[in-house]
Amino acid sequence: MVGVVGASARAAVHSLARAGFAAWAVDLFADRDLACVASCRVCPFSEYPGALPYLAARFPPGPVLYTGGLENYPNIVAELALSRELWSNPPAVLEAVRDPFRLSVALTEANLTFPALVPPGSPCPMSGRYLRKPLRSAGGLGIRFAQPCEPADDSHYFQEFIDGVSMSALFRDVTLFGISEQLIGESGFHAAPFAYCGNIGPFPAGGELVARVEALGRVVAIAFGLRGVWGIDFMLKADVPYMVEVNPRYTAAVEVLEHGLGHAAFLAGPSRTPHGVIGKAIYFAPHAITFPNGGPWDADLVGDFNPWRLPGFADIPEVGSRIEAGHPVLTILSEGSSPAYCRLRLHSRAAELDQLFAGNSP
């Protein structure tokens, strides 16, 4: 049995099920569709992530993998690794690959593209467009445009803004598993500017783009010793991928690519017929709401669990949960013949949720 810990565990638990593994989980939500398939515990927001190793210790011995956000806490990962095998990258790898300046050096030496960085301690340049990004970033939170001559601080860095399409690529060790488009800061889902709010994939990439993305992944994997399932975010501009950062753990795009391609990223389960193009969007609360007793997600909570069935909704909260404005409510999924159709379906379902929650307030 494999443990999953992090901010949200449901998607990884379902991925493990597609590969034939049973799992337990500790995360911030213990959503209903997670609790249906795995023993799980809630880590209170006030104790996250420090309480994760203590809560994980209550489960049987066995390996553990971590999800989004924990790459910023190598000390917590190190504590987990004291008593369990890591099915993710070790703390030393996290500390190295999450350093944008070390990442920039590795790619520049390999003659690969990386957005320009302002040297540590230097103010933002007067000319050009730059982003101010947290050194401990997760889901695009805390990112904004930098002001000309804005002073530096110890917890942020300035990175050149690349005006292109936001993309992600998933790797298993050094092998490219798939590419997807990222949904970033989309108002239809009430996401904050620059906030991650979904993926659409697999992306129909041509041979030249695939080769360039494979080269990016190969250089980073070898330079930093990445292993297992991990990903990169990049901006695609004029068919050139500019790597933005590395996600050295299970990523939110995994389930999109698994359903779309028809086989598991963990390579332990049988292949299934691909769904085609898959869309996934995080719907954020347009205002404070109390999660209702019923809704269009009910169909995804009944019947026998099949990890290869694409649900319409996922990460479904407990009835009566209070969700503050701007916080994630649930995940919407769709399938279709094209990325454009998937995007349309995602926004249509989000508009339906807007109507459902219009009169809902705590």
C-alpha positions in Angstrom: 0.0 0.0 0.0 1.3 3.4 -1.0 0.8 6.6 1.0 0.0 10.0 -0.5 0.6 13.2 1.4 0.3 16.9 0.4 -2.2 19.7 -0.1 -4.5 17.5 -2.2 -4.2 13.7 -2.5 -7.2 12.6 -4.5 -5.8 12.7 -8.0 -2.6 10.8 -7.0 -4.6 8.1 -5.2 -6.7 7.6 -8.4 -3.5 7.5 -10.5 -2.1 4.8 -8.2 -5.4 2.8 -8.5 -5.0 3.0 -12.3 -1.6 1.4 -11.9 -2.9 -1.3 -9.6 -1.9 0.1 -6.2 -4.0 0.6 -3.1 -3.3 3.8 -1.1 -3.9 5.8 2.0 -3.7 9.6 2.2 -3.2 12.7 4.3 -4.1 16.1 2.9 -6.0 19.3 3.7 -9.4 18.2 2.5 -10.1 14.4 2.7 -12.7 15.0 0.0 -15.6 12.6 -0.4 -14.4 11.0 -3.6 -11.0 10.4 -1.9 -12.6 8.9 1.2 -14.6 6.5 -1.0 -11.5 4.8 -2.2 -8.8 5.3 0.5 -8.4 5.6 4.2 -7.5 9.2 4.8 -6.9 11.9 7.4 -7.2 15.6 7.3 -4.2 17.8 8.1 -5.5 21.1 9.6 -4.5 24.2 7.6 -3.0 25.6 10.8 -0.7 22.6 11.1 0.2 22.1 7.4 2.7 20.9 6.5 4.4 20.2 9.8 1.9 17.7 11.0 2.1 15.5 7.9 4.9 13.1 9.1 3.0 12.6 12.4 -0.3 11.9 10.7 1.4 9.6 8.1 3.0 7.6 11.0 -0.5 6.4 11.9 -0.7 4.3 8.7 0.9 0.9 8.0 4.5 0.8 6.9 5.2 1.2 3.2 6.3 3.8 0.5 5.0 7.3 0.3 4.8 9.9 -2.4 4.1 13.6 -2.0 2.0 16.0 -4.1 2.1 19.7 -5.0 3.5 22.2 -2.5 5.8 19.8 -0.5 8.7 20.4 -2.9 9.0 23.7 -1.0 9.5 21.9 2.3 12.5 19.5 1.9 12.7 19.2 5.7 9.2 17.7 5.8 10.1 15.3 3.0 13.3 14.4 4.8 11.3 13.6 7.9 8.9 11.3 5.9 12.0 9.6 4.4 13.3 8.6 7.8 10.7 5.8 8.1 9.4 5.3 4.6 10.7 4.7 1.0 10.1 7.8 -1.1 8.3 7.3 -4.4 9.4 10.9 -5.2 12.5 12.9 -5.3 14.7 13.2 -2.2 15.3 16.5 -0.3 18.7 17.2 -1.8 17.2 17.1 -5.3 14.3 19.4 -4.3 16.7 22.0 -2.8 18.8 22.0 -6.0 16.2 21.9 -8.8 13.9 24.4 -7.1 16.6 27.0 -7.1 15.9 29.0 -10.3 19.4 30.3 -10.6 20.9 26.8 -10.5 18.3 25.7 -13.0 19.2 28.7 -15.3 22.9 27.7 -15.2 22.2 24.1 -16.2 20.0 25.0 -19.1 22.2 27.9 -20.3 25.3 25.6 -20.3 23.3 23.2 -22.5 22.3 26.0 -24.9 18.6 25.6 -24.0 16.1 28.4 -23.4 15.3 29.8 -20.0 13.7 33.2 -19.2 16.3 35.7 -18.0 16.7 36.1 -14.3 17.7 39.3 -12.4 20.8 38.5 -10.2 20.0 38.0 -6.5 19.8 41.3 -4.6 19.5 43.4 -7.8 16.4 45.5 -8.4 14.0 44.9 -11.3 15.3 46.5 -14.5 13.7 49.6 -15.8 13.1 48.1 -19.3 11.4 44.9 -20.2 8.6 42.9 -18.5 9.4 40.8 -15.4 7.5 38.7 -13.0 8.0 38.8 -9.2 7.8 35.2 -8.1 8.1 33.6 -4.7 11.1 31.3 -4.2 8.7 28.9 -2.6 6.0 28.9 -5.3 3.1 26.6 -5.7 0.2 26.8 -8.1 1.2 30.2 -9.3 0.1 31.8 -6.1 1.9 35.0 -5.1 3.1 35.8 -8.7 2.6 39.3 -10.1 4.2 41.7 -12.6 7.2 43.4 -11.1 7.5 47.2 -11.1 10.5 48.9 -12.8 13.3 49.4 -10.3 11.4 47.4 -7.6 13.8 46.4 -4.9 14.8 42.7 -4.4 14.0 40.8 -1.2 15.1 37.4 0.2 11.9 35.5 -0.5 11.3 36.5 -4.2 13.1 36.7 -7.5 12.5 38.5 -10.8 12.1 36.4 -14.0 11.6 37.7 -17.5 8.0 37.5 -18.7 7.6 35.4 -21.8 4.4 36.2 -23.7 3.3 32.8 -24.9 1.1 29.8 -24.2 1.5 28.2 -20.8 2.3 24.5 -21.1 3.5 21.6 -19.0 5.3 18.3 -19.7 5.3 15.1 -17.7 8.3 12.8 -17.4 8.9 9.4 -15.9 12.6 9.4 -15.1 14.1 10.8 -18.3 11.2 9.7 -20.6 8.6 12.2 -21.9 5.2 10.9 -21.0 3.1 13.7 -22.5 2.5 17.4 -23.0 -0.6 19.5 -22.0 -1.7 23.1 -22.1 -2.1 24.8 -18.8 -5.0 27.0 -17.8 -3.7 30.0 -15.9 -5.6 32.8 -14.1 -8.8 32.3 -16.1 -11.7 34.4 -14.8 -14.3 31.9 -15.8 -13.1 29.7 -13.0 -12.6 32.7 -10.7 -8.9 32.0 -10.5 -6.5 34.7 -9.3 -4.1 36.2 -11.9 -1.3 33.7 -12.7 -2.9 31.0 -10.5 -2.9 27.5 -12.0 -6.5 26.4 -12.7 -6.2 23.3 -14.9 -4.8 21.4 -17.9 -6.0 20.3 -21.4 -4.3 17.4 -23.0 -2.6 15.6 -24.5 -1.4 18.5 -26.6 -0.9 17.6 -30.3 2.8 18.5 -30.4 4.8 18.1 -33.6 8.1 16.3 -33.8 10.3 19.3 -33.4 8.5 20.6 -30.3 8.6 17.1 -28.8 12.4 16.9 -29.4 13.0 20.2 -27.8 10.9 19.3 -24.7 12.6 16.0 -24.5 16.0 17.8 -24.5 14.9 20.1 -21.7 13.8 17.1 -19.6 16.9 15.1 -20.3 19.2 17.9 -19.3 17.4 18.7 -16.1 16.9 15.1 -15.1 20.6 14.3 -15.5 21.9 17.6 -14.0 19.8 17.3 -10.9 19.2 13.5 -10.5 15.4 13.6 -11.0 13.6 10.3 -10.8 10.1 8.9 -10.9 7.1 11.0 -12.1 7.8 14.7 -12.3 7.1 17.6 -14.6 8.1 21.0 -16.0 6.2 24.1 -16.8 7.2 26.1 -19.9 6.0 28.9 -22.1 5.6 28.1 -25.7 6.5 31.1 -28.0 7.0 30.8 -31.7 7.4 27.0 -31.3 10.2 27.4 -28.8 9.7 26.1 -25.2 11.0 28.4 -22.5 11.2 26.3 -19.3 9.8 28.3 -16.3 10.2 25.8 -13.5 10.5 22.2 -12.5 7.8 20.3 -10.5 9.9 17.5 -9.0 6.9 15.4 -7.9 3.5 14.0 -9.0 1.8 16.9 -11.0 -1.8 17.9 -11.5 -1.5 17.1 -15.2 -1.0 13.4 -14.6 -4.7 12.4 -14.6 -5.4 14.4 -17.7 -2.6 12.6 -19.6 -3.4 9.2 -18.2 -7.1 9.4 -19.2 -6.2 10.9 -22.6 -3.4 8.4 -23.4 -5.0 5.4 -21.9 -2.1 4.2 -19.7 -0.7 4.9 -16.2 2.2 7.1 -15.6 3.4 4.7 -12.9 3.5 1.9 -15.6 2.1 -0.9 -13.5 -1.4 -1.2 -14.9 -2.9 -2.4 -18.2 -3.4 0.1 -21.0 -7.0 1.2 -21.7 -8.6 2.7 -24.7 -7.7 6.4 -24.8 -10.5 8.9 -24.1 -9.0 11.5 -26.5 -8.6 15.1 -25.3 -9.2 15.6 -21.6 -9.9 18.9 -19.9 -9.5 19.6 -16.2 -10.3 22.9 -14.4 -10.3 23.9 -10.8 -13.4 25.9 -9.9 -12.7 28.6 -7.3 -15.4 30.1 -5.1 -16.8 33.4 -6.6 -17.9 34.3 -3.0 -18.0 32.5 0.3 -20.3 29.5 0.1 -21.6 26.6 2.1 -21.2 23.4 0.0 -24.8 22.1 -0.6 -26.4 18.8 0.0 -26.7 17.9 -3.6 -25.7 18.9 -7.1 -24.4 17.7 -10.5 -21.5 15.9 -8.8 -23.8 13.4 -7.1 -23.4 10.9 -9.9 -19.7 10.7 -9.3 -20.2 9.6 -5.7 -22.3 6.5 -6.4 -21.6 3.1 -7.9 -18.5 1.0 -7.9 -15.2 2.8 -8.2 -13.5 2.5 -11.6 -10.3 4.5 -11.8 -10.5 4.6 -15.6 -13.9 6.2 -15.7 -13.5 9.9 -16.2 -15.8 11.7 -13.6 -17.6 14.9 -14.4 -16.5 16.3 -11.1 -13.8 15.5 -8.6 -12.3 16.7 -5.3 -15.9 17.0 -3.9 -16.1 18.6 -0.5 -18.2 17.4 2.5 -21.7 18.7 2.7 -21.8 21.8 4.8 -18.2 22.8 4.2 -17.6 26.5 4.4 -15.5 27.6 1.4 -14.1 31.2 1.4 -14.1 33.4 -1.7 -11.1 32.6 -4.0 -10.6 29.1 -2.4 -10.9 25.9 -4.5 -14.3 24.3 -4.5 -14.0 21.3 -6.7 -12.5 20.1 -10.0 -14.4 19.9 -13.3 -13.4 17.3 -16.0 -14.5 16.9 -19.6 -13.5 15.0 -22.7 -13.9 15.8 -26.4 -12.5 15.6 -29.8 -10.4 18.8 -29.5 -8.8 21.2 -27.0 -11.2 23.9 -28.0 -14.3 21.7 -27.3 -12.9 20.7 -23.9 -12.3 24.3 -22.9 -15.8 25.2 -24.0 -17.3 22.4 -21.9 -15.2 23.3 -18.8 -16.4 26.9 -19.0 -20.0 25.9 -19.6 -19.9 23.7 -16.5 -18.3 26.5 -14.5 -21.1 28.8 -15.6 -23.7 26.2 -14.4 -21.9 26.2 -11.0 -22.1 30.0 -10.9 -25.8 29.8 -11.2 -26.0 27.0 -8.6 -24.0 28.9 -6.1 -25.5 32.3 -6.9 -27.8 32.4 -3.9 -25.6 30.3 -1.6 -23.8 32.1 1.2 -22.9 31.0 4.8 
